[in-house]
Amino acid sequence: MSPLKGGVVMATSSITKNFVISGKDKVEAFADAIEAAANDKTPVQKVSARFLTNSKEIIEFMKKRKKANAAK
């Protein structure tokens, strides 16, 4: 499996219901909200990370994770 090289991850399973919008004002408000959401781009945040592919590295990482979460 190759690591992801950018792109967009989008939730789709949360939109499972039909809904009705009635009234000109409500339809326009809904359309304005959709347009505003499309134009509101979340800034990309740079992170320092690397992919673990070696099983020994993964086991060591999980040990550290378990130890760090034990205090919570």
C-alpha positions as CSV (number, residue, x, y, z in Angstrom):
1,M,0.0,0.0,0.0
2,S,1.4,3.4,-0.9
3,P,1.1,6.4,1.3
4,L,-1.4,9.2,0.4
5,K,0.1,12.1,-1.5
6,G,-2.4,14.8,-0.7
7,G,-6.0,15.1,-1.7
8,V,-9.3,15.6,0.1
9,V,-11.0,13.3,2.6
10,M,-14.7,13.8,2.8
11,A,-17.4,12.3,5.0
12,T,-20.2,10.9,2.9
13,S,-21.9,8.4,5.2
14,S,-23.2,11.1,7.4
15,I,-25.6,12.4,4.7
16,T,-28.2,9.7,4.6
17,K,-31.5,11.6,5.0
18,N,-33.7,13.4,2.5
19,F,-35.0,16.8,3.6
20,V,-37.3,19.4,2.1
21,I,-36.6,23.1,2.1
22,S,-39.6,25.2,1.4
23,G,-40.0,28.9,1.0
24,K,-37.9,31.3,-1.1
25,D,-36.1,32.8,1.8
26,K,-35.1,29.4,3.3
27,V,-34.0,28.1,-0.1
28,E,-31.8,31.1,-0.7
29,A,-30.4,30.8,2.8
30,F,-29.6,27.2,2.2
31,A,-27.9,27.9,-1.1
32,D,-25.9,30.8,0.5
33,A,-24.8,28.4,3.2
34,I,-23.7,25.8,0.7
35,E,-21.8,28.4,-1.3
36,A,-20.1,29.9,1.8
37,A,-19.0,26.4,2.9
38,A,-17.6,25.7,-0.6
39,N,-15.6,28.9,-0.5
40,D,-14.4,28.5,3.1
41,K,-11.2,26.6,2.6
42,T,-9.4,25.2,5.6
43,P,-5.8,26.1,5.5
44,V,-3.4,23.2,5.0
45,Q,-1.4,22.5,8.1
46,K,2.1,21.2,7.7
47,V,3.0,18.3,10.0
48,S,6.2,16.4,10.6
49,A,5.4,12.7,10.1
50,R,6.7,9.6,8.4
51,F,5.1,6.3,7.5
52,L,6.2,3.2,9.5
53,T,6.6,0.2,7.3
54,N,8.9,-2.0,9.4
55,S,7.0,-4.3,11.8
56,K,9.5,-3.7,14.6
57,E,9.1,0.1,14.3
58,I,5.3,-0.3,14.4
59,I,5.5,-2.5,17.5
60,E,7.8,0.0,19.3
61,F,5.5,2.9,18.3
62,M,2.5,1.1,19.7
63,K,4.3,0.4,22.9
64,K,5.1,4.1,23.3
65,R,1.5,4.9,22.5
66,K,0.1,2.5,25.0
67,K,2.4,3.9,27.7
68,A,1.5,7.5,26.9
69,N,-2.2,6.7,27.0
70,A,-2.0,4.7,30.2
71,A,-1.7,7.9,32.2
72,K,-5.0,9.3,30.8
